[in-house]
Every structure is written in structure tokens, then in C-alpha cells.
Amino acid sequence: MVEELVTAGMVAASGCLAYVMAAAKVVKQYERGVVFRLGRLRKDVRGPGFTMIVPIVDRIRKVNLQIVTMPVPAQDGITRDNVTVRVDAVIYFKVVDAADAVVQVEDYRFAVSQMAQTSLRSIIGKSDLDDLLSNREKLNQGLELMIDSPAIGWGVQIDRVEIKDVSLPEAMKRSMARQAEADRERRARVINADAELQASKKLAEAAGVMSEQPAALQLRLLQTVVAVAAEKNSTLVLPFPVELLRFLERAAPQPGQPEGEESHGGSRAVDAQAESQPPQVESRSPQSPQSQPEQAPAKAPPPPQAVPPLAPPAA
């Protein structure tokens, strides 16, 4: 009798242990448990920790609430300006309603993946090539809105969508490289022209200052000679400006001026007086013998030739 009681107690304990093991469930911190009782959804979603269900009657399905990183396969498409491109992207999403993610859609991961591919192809067809290359932030926001609209009913929230890479044909890459090279060459020419303009303005200002002080030309010439002589050259080319010759000519004493009165002001006054007087031209009358050209001596007339006598008439 005692043995039968012990055996029954052991069987009952084993049954209770099996029942507890079947009914006890542990939900992790990043999960939520959706319970179905006889196929019907229970309103209470089990939170993280230890929970109990009714074995055989209840079934629990755990849903992960972590952010999922899903790569979107590369999609081939034609842009609005008729350029064939290949674009791939990545999408970040998470489940915000575990019950809807289980009940409203069969597989929310597959549904989000297909919706992302379709939206990416649609974005490619509505955008230009320049937008895909330089204005990706705006395209990312539009792509996120297109995916997030149907995903809300699935209990899924789209956190971020990023376009990773845009693959172009080789011919298009070469064309864009030539365009960029031409643009850079144009900017380089504009910069060089601007530099030449600024340099010419500075040279004009320097020429204006040197014209007021002719001695500055000589000093500038000496500086040039020093700069050229610093290099190890066997031949020295020395430019000699005409202005320096004029300066030396003005500084030299005039024939009717004593040596002690040499001054730039006096030479300039003499030059100015000489320039102000018109040149004198000698006028000679045509009757003057000096104006007549020298005549060649007259040639002697040829000697007269002898005339033969006439024959007498016949009788």
C-alpha cells in the first residue's frame, strides 16, 4: 500500500513538473510574447521575464523588438533623364506593436523587404541622375515615407533608409570625368585671367609712380641686374630702357649751359621750350640760282657731212 502511494506521489510529482515545464516561459528583455488561446489572440501581451501559459491550450509566439538592419538588393532602373543606373540601399526598422506584426502580416521581414525594393525602383524612375548623386538626403526621406506608410499597419516602424551606392555605366563615368575636367580647366583659366588683371593693375600703378620719378627706373634696373647676377650664368642679358636714355640725356649739360647749372628742372624747361616752338623750314624761290638744279654741259653739234656733186645732165 505504501509503495503504491509512493509510486502515485512520484507520478503526480512528475506530472506536475512536466506541466510546470510546459507552462513556464521566459521572455527576454528585447522580446514580447503574443499568446493565442485556442487560436484566438489574447489581448494581454506578455512582457519580459517569467510567465505562465496553459499547456496545449495556449501557444506563445515571441516577437523581437530590436532594430533590424536589412540590406535592400541592388535594383536596376532608368532615371527620369534616361540614364541606366543600379542602386542598392539599406533599411533600419523595428516592431512597435507585437500583436499586429504577428496577426496583420504573415512575415513582416519579407513584406518590408519587398516594399523597400519596390519603393527604391519607384524613386529611381522619378529622380534625375544628379539627384541620385548629390541630393541623396532628400531621396532617403522620400523613400522612408513610401515604405513607412504601409508598414504602420503591420506594427512596424521605419527608422531610417539610406542609399548606399549608385553604379553607373562605364561610358557615363567617362563622360562625367570629361565634364568635370573641362569645368576645372574653365575655372583655372578664369583664375589665371583674374590674376593677370590684378597684376596689370598693379603694374599700371607702379608705372605711374615711376613716371613721376625717373630715378626709380634706374633703381629698378639695378635690382633686376642684382637678381639676374645672383644666378650662375655665363651670359648676362641687361635690358636698357629708353626712359633711362632720356633721363641721362636730360641730366647731361647743354652746349650753351655751364656745367654748374645742370638740373632736371632746367633740362625739362629747355625740352619743353624746344617742343613748344614749331620747326623752321627754309623757303627758297624757284628763281634763285641756288634752287635751280645744275644743268649738264651742252653737247657740240655734229660736224657737217660732205655732199657729193650733182652729175651733169645728159645731152
Backbone torsions as a table, in degrees:
resi	resn	phi	psi	omega
1	MET	NA	-44.6	179.8
2	VAL	-64.9	-39.8	179.8
3	GLU	-64.0	-38.1	178.9
4	GLU	-65.5	-39.8	177.7
5	LEU	-64.5	-40.9	178.5
6	VAL	-64.5	-41.7	179.2
7	THR	-64.6	-42.7	178.8
8	ALA	-65.0	-38.4	178.0
9	GLY	-64.7	-40.0	179.1
10	MET	-66.0	-39.3	178.4
11	VAL	-66.0	-42.4	179.0
12	ALA	-64.2	-40.8	178.4
13	ALA	-64.8	-39.9	178.1
14	SER	-64.8	-39.8	177.5
15	GLY	-64.7	-43.1	178.6
16	CYS	-63.3	-39.6	178.3
17	LEU	-64.1	-41.1	178.1
18	ALA	-66.8	-38.4	178.5
19	TYR	-63.9	-44.4	179.9
20	VAL	-64.8	-40.4	179.1
21	MET	-65.6	-35.6	178.6
22	ALA	-75.4	-30.6	-176.7
23	ALA	-88.8	-25.1	-176.5
24	ALA	-80.2	131.9	177.9
25	LYS	-135.0	147.7	178.2
26	VAL	-119.5	122.7	178.4
27	VAL	-105.1	128.0	-178.1
28	LYS	-75.0	169.5	-174.7
29	GLN	-63.4	-36.3	-177.8
30	TYR	-92.2	14.0	-179.2
31	GLU	-121.6	162.4	171.3
32	ARG	-133.6	143.5	-177.7
33	GLY	-103.9	122.8	176.7
34	VAL	-102.1	121.9	-174.2
35	VAL	-104.2	133.4	173.7
36	PHE	-114.8	122.4	177.3
37	ARG	-108.4	114.2	-176.1
38	LEU	52.2	38.8	176.1
39	GLY	86.5	-4.7	-179.0
40	ARG	-105.0	142.1	-175.8
41	LEU	-74.5	131.6	173.4
42	ARG	-84.9	138.2	-176.4
43	LYS	-68.6	-32.1	-178.2
44	ASP	-82.1	118.2	176.8
45	VAL	-90.2	126.7	-175.3
46	ARG	-73.3	129.8	178.6
47	GLY	-84.0	-176.1	-178.7
48	PRO	-69.0	146.9	179.3
49	GLY	121.0	-160.9	-178.7
50	PHE	-87.4	135.2	179.6
51	THR	-143.2	159.4	-178.1
52	MET	-123.2	142.3	174.3
53	ILE	-130.0	168.1	177.7
54	VAL	-88.6	117.8	-179.3
55	PRO	-61.4	151.0	179.0
56	ILE	67.9	-34.5	-178.7
57	VAL	-86.7	-43.8	-177.4
58	ASP	-103.1	147.9	172.0
59	ARG	-132.2	137.1	-178.4
60	ILE	-115.0	140.2	177.6
61	ARG	-126.0	124.2	-177.5
62	LYS	-91.9	135.4	-178.7
63	VAL	-119.2	130.5	-179.4
64	ASN	-82.1	130.3	179.5
65	LEU	-101.3	6.2	179.0
66	GLN	-72.0	157.8	176.8
67	ILE	-70.4	129.6	-178.4
68	VAL	-101.6	130.8	175.3
69	THR	-102.3	113.5	-175.0
70	MET	-122.2	119.2	175.1
71	PRO	-75.1	137.2	176.9
72	VAL	-93.1	123.6	-179.6
73	PRO	-57.3	150.1	-179.2
74	ALA	-62.4	135.0	-177.8
75	GLN	-116.3	132.3	174.9
76	ASP	-88.9	136.3	179.7
77	GLY	-158.7	172.2	178.7
78	ILE	-117.6	125.6	-178.6
79	THR	-72.3	175.8	-178.2
80	ARG	-67.2	-26.2	176.6
81	ASP	-96.9	25.0	170.4
82	ASN	62.7	50.6	175.0
83	VAL	-121.9	127.9	-179.6
84	THR	-80.6	124.1	-178.6
85	VAL	-133.2	164.6	176.2
86	ARG	-130.9	117.6	-171.5
87	VAL	-123.4	135.4	172.3
88	ASP	-125.6	158.5	-173.7
89	ALA	-147.0	177.0	175.9
90	VAL	-137.5	143.6	-175.6
91	ILE	-126.8	139.7	178.1
92	TYR	-118.2	124.6	-179.5
93	PHE	-147.9	166.6	178.1
94	LYS	-150.3	161.4	179.3
95	VAL	-90.2	125.7	177.9
96	VAL	-107.1	-19.0	177.8
97	ASP	-132.3	104.0	-175.2
98	ALA	-66.3	-36.1	-178.2
99	ALA	-66.3	-45.2	178.9
100	ASP	-66.6	-36.3	179.5
101	ALA	-64.7	-25.4	179.4
102	VAL	-92.0	-37.5	-172.3
103	VAL	-90.6	-43.6	-170.8
104	GLN	-75.4	-25.1	-176.7
105	VAL	-138.4	145.4	-177.6
106	GLU	-68.6	-50.2	179.0
107	ASP	-138.7	102.5	-173.8
108	TYR	-67.4	-28.8	178.4
109	ARG	-66.6	-47.3	179.4
110	PHE	-65.0	-38.5	179.5
111	ALA	-64.5	-42.3	178.9
112	VAL	-66.6	-37.5	179.5
113	SER	-63.8	-45.4	179.8
114	GLN	-66.7	-39.5	178.3
115	MET	-65.3	-37.4	178.3
116	ALA	-65.0	-41.6	179.1
117	GLN	-64.8	-43.0	179.6
118	THR	-64.8	-43.3	179.5
119	SER	-65.8	-35.8	179.2
120	LEU	-65.4	-42.4	176.6
121	ARG	-64.1	-37.3	178.4
122	SER	-66.3	-39.2	178.5
123	ILE	-65.8	-37.8	179.1
124	ILE	-62.3	-44.0	-178.7
125	GLY	-68.9	-23.2	-178.2
126	LYS	-94.9	-4.2	-173.7
127	SER	-114.5	158.1	173.2
128	ASP	-90.0	165.9	-179.7
129	LEU	-64.8	-37.6	179.6
130	ASP	-64.6	-34.7	177.2
131	ASP	-67.7	-39.1	179.1
132	LEU	-65.5	-30.3	-176.0
133	LEU	-90.1	-34.4	-172.0
134	SER	-118.9	-20.1	-175.1
135	ASN	-118.6	53.3	-175.5
136	ARG	-73.4	-28.8	-177.6
137	GLU	-62.3	-41.3	178.4
138	LYS	-66.9	-39.9	178.4
139	LEU	-67.0	-36.2	177.6
140	ASN	-62.7	-41.3	178.9
141	GLN	-66.2	-41.8	177.5
142	GLY	-64.3	-39.8	178.1
143	LEU	-65.9	-37.2	178.1
144	GLU	-65.0	-40.8	178.3
145	LEU	-65.6	-39.1	-180.0
146	MET	-65.1	-35.5	-179.8
147	ILE	-82.2	-34.4	-174.4
148	ASP	-73.0	-26.1	-177.6
149	SER	-60.5	-52.9	177.7
150	PRO	-77.6	-22.0	-176.3
151	ALA	-72.8	-19.5	179.2
152	ILE	-63.5	-38.8	178.2
153	GLY	-69.7	-13.9	178.4
154	TRP	-94.3	3.0	-177.1
155	GLY	75.8	21.8	-177.3
156	VAL	-117.4	139.0	177.5
157	GLN	-117.0	129.1	179.1
158	ILE	-87.9	118.9	179.9
159	ASP	-83.8	-45.6	-175.1
160	ARG	-161.7	146.9	175.3
161	VAL	-131.6	130.5	-177.9
162	GLU	-129.5	133.0	172.2
163	ILE	-83.6	119.5	-174.5
164	LYS	-83.0	-53.8	-172.0
165	ASP	-144.6	148.2	175.7
166	VAL	-123.9	112.8	-179.1
167	SER	-94.8	130.1	-179.0
168	LEU	-114.1	156.1	173.4
169	PRO	-64.1	156.1	-178.1
170	GLU	-63.6	-38.0	179.1
171	ALA	-62.1	-40.5	179.1
172	MET	-67.6	-37.3	177.6
173	LYS	-62.8	-42.6	178.7
174	ARG	-64.6	-40.8	178.9
175	SER	-63.3	-42.6	179.0
176	MET	-66.7	-35.7	177.4
177	ALA	-65.0	-42.2	177.5
178	ARG	-64.6	-39.2	178.2
179	GLN	-63.2	-44.6	178.9
180	ALA	-64.5	-38.9	178.5
181	GLU	-64.5	-42.7	178.4
182	ALA	-64.2	-38.9	179.3
183	ASP	-65.3	-41.6	178.6
184	ARG	-66.9	-38.2	177.5
185	GLU	-64.7	-38.8	177.8
186	ARG	-62.8	-44.7	179.8
187	ARG	-65.1	-36.0	177.9
188	ALA	-64.8	-40.4	178.2
189	ARG	-65.8	-39.3	178.3
190	VAL	-63.9	-40.9	179.5
191	ILE	-65.8	-41.7	178.4
192	ASN	-64.0	-41.5	178.5
193	ALA	-64.2	-40.0	177.8
194	ASP	-63.9	-39.8	177.9
195	ALA	-65.2	-40.5	177.4
196	GLU	-63.3	-39.3	178.3
197	LEU	-63.2	-45.8	179.0
198	GLN	-64.3	-40.3	178.9
199	ALA	-65.0	-40.0	178.9
200	SER	-64.4	-37.5	177.4
201	LYS	-64.2	-42.7	178.8
202	LYS	-66.0	-39.3	177.9
203	LEU	-65.3	-37.6	177.3
204	ALA	-63.8	-41.0	176.6
205	GLU	-63.8	-42.0	178.7
206	ALA	-64.9	-39.5	177.7
207	ALA	-64.1	-36.8	177.2
208	GLY	-64.3	-39.8	178.3
209	VAL	-68.4	-41.3	-180.0
210	MET	-68.0	-31.3	178.1
211	SER	-66.4	-30.7	176.6
212	GLU	-75.7	-30.0	179.2
213	GLN	-123.2	93.8	-178.1
214	PRO	-61.3	-24.6	179.0
215	ALA	-65.1	-21.3	178.6
216	ALA	-65.9	-30.9	177.3
217	LEU	-63.3	-41.5	178.8
218	GLN	-65.9	-41.4	177.1
219	LEU	-63.3	-40.4	178.6
220	ARG	-65.8	-35.5	176.8
221	LEU	-65.2	-42.1	177.9
222	LEU	-64.5	-38.1	176.0
223	GLN	-62.9	-40.0	177.8
224	THR	-63.5	-41.1	178.2
225	VAL	-62.5	-42.5	178.8
226	VAL	-63.3	-41.4	-180.0
227	ALA	-66.1	-39.0	179.8
228	VAL	-73.4	-38.5	-178.7
229	ALA	-69.8	-17.7	179.6
230	ALA	-67.2	-28.0	178.2
231	GLU	-84.0	154.7	-178.6
232	LYS	-84.3	87.4	-179.5
233	ASN	-122.0	141.5	177.2
234	SER	-82.9	-22.0	-179.1
235	THR	-120.4	132.5	-179.7
236	LEU	-116.6	116.3	177.0
237	VAL	-94.6	115.9	-175.4
238	LEU	-108.4	110.5	175.5
239	PRO	-73.5	136.5	-177.9
240	PHE	-122.5	99.5	-175.0
241	PRO	-70.8	152.0	178.3
242	VAL	-66.8	-31.4	179.4
243	GLU	-61.2	-34.0	178.4
244	LEU	-67.8	-38.0	176.2
245	LEU	-62.1	-42.9	177.4
246	ARG	-62.7	-38.4	178.8
247	PHE	-63.9	-44.6	178.8
248	LEU	-66.0	-37.7	178.3
249	GLU	-64.0	-40.5	178.1
250	ARG	-70.0	-32.7	-179.7
251	ALA	-75.3	-21.8	-179.5
252	ALA	-71.1	147.8	179.9
253	PRO	-70.5	142.5	177.2
254	GLN	-77.9	159.2	-178.9
255	PRO	-60.9	-39.4	-178.3
256	GLY	-93.8	13.6	-176.0
257	GLN	-119.3	132.6	177.6
258	PRO	-66.5	159.6	-175.6
259	GLU	-66.8	-29.7	-177.7
260	GLY	-72.9	-13.9	-175.9
261	GLU	-102.2	23.8	178.8
262	GLU	-72.9	124.0	177.9
263	SER	-155.7	151.3	179.2
264	HIS	-65.4	-36.3	-178.5
265	GLY	-66.8	-41.2	179.5
266	GLY	-65.7	-41.9	179.3
267	SER	-64.8	-38.6	178.7
268	ARG	-66.6	-35.7	179.5
269	ALA	-68.2	-40.8	179.3
270	VAL	-64.3	-42.6	178.4
271	ASP	-63.4	-39.9	-179.7
272	ALA	-66.7	-39.9	178.8
273	GLN	-66.8	-39.7	179.3
274	ALA	-65.8	-36.1	-179.8
275	GLU	-73.1	-31.7	-177.9
276	SER	-72.9	-28.7	-179.6
277	GLN	-79.9	133.4	178.5
278	PRO	-75.0	152.6	-180.0
279	PRO	-68.7	141.2	179.7
280	GLN	-91.3	134.0	-178.1
281	VAL	-120.0	126.6	179.3
282	GLU	-75.7	130.3	178.7
283	SER	-109.2	128.4	-179.5
284	ARG	-120.0	136.1	179.2
285	SER	-76.0	151.0	-178.9
286	PRO	-68.9	-17.9	-178.3
287	GLN	-80.7	-17.1	-177.0
288	SER	-66.0	140.6	-179.2
289	PRO	-66.0	-23.9	-178.2
290	GLN	-70.5	-32.2	-177.7
291	SER	-77.4	-19.2	-179.0
292	GLN	-76.6	139.7	179.0
293	PRO	-73.1	152.2	179.0
294	GLU	-65.5	130.1	-178.8
295	GLN	-92.8	144.2	178.1
296	ALA	-73.1	145.8	179.7
297	PRO	-60.2	140.4	-178.1
298	ALA	-69.0	140.5	-179.8
299	LYS	-81.8	143.7	179.5
300	ALA	-70.4	143.3	-179.8
301	PRO	-68.7	151.6	-177.7
302	PRO	-68.8	147.9	-179.4
303	PRO	-64.6	148.2	-179.6
304	PRO	-70.5	143.7	-179.1
305	GLN	-92.0	147.3	-179.2
306	ALA	-72.9	134.4	-179.0
307	VAL	-97.7	128.9	-178.3
308	PRO	-71.0	146.4	-179.2
309	PRO	-68.7	152.0	-179.3
310	LEU	-80.8	145.1	-179.7
311	ALA	-77.2	145.4	179.7
312	PRO	-69.7	150.1	-179.0
313	PRO	-70.0	150.9	-177.7
314	ALA	-77.3	141.9	-178.4
315	ALA	-76.3	NA	NA
